[in-house]
Amino acid sequence: VDVNSNNQPVCGPYAPTGTWLHVAGRWTGLSKAVFVNGMMVGERNPAAIAMMDAHDIVIGCDENAGVTGLFWFGRIDELQVYDRALTDQEIMMLAGG
């Protein structure tokens, strides 16, 4: 699991095969974190400023200069995107905790 900005990844453990996980990434504008099943597994604080561009959002891969790569090999279900950073407690509730 990787949330990346300006080549500064926040990584968690590799996902086991054959099981569903709740994975959440949070970007507050100052820090970024990765959660698996409601538990924070990685954080970078302070994080590099996120680079914004006019490209579409891609889910399950990365896109740079029109070239896609770093593909997620697995299924993605019930994707949600919020217009604010969720709290640790909100992420835990969404994960079923």
C-alpha positions, 0 to 999 in steps of 0.5 A: 500500500503506498500513498506517494507525493513527490517521491516520498512514499508512505508504505504499509505491509503488502496485502495478503492474497485471497482476503478483502482489506479496507484500505484508506489513504488520508492527505490533510495538506500537511501529512499523509497516512495509510490505514489498513482495516482501520489501523494506521500502518504508515504516516509521513508528517510533514509530507511534501506538498502534493503536486496537482495537475490537470490530469484525470484521477486514476484509481488502481495505477499511477499516471505520469506524462500520459503513461500509466504504471504501478498497477494495483493487481486485485479488486477494488470495491466500494470506492469512496472519495471525500472532500475533507480528511477523515479522522482516525475514528471515522476511518476506523468506523468505515473499516467496521471497527 
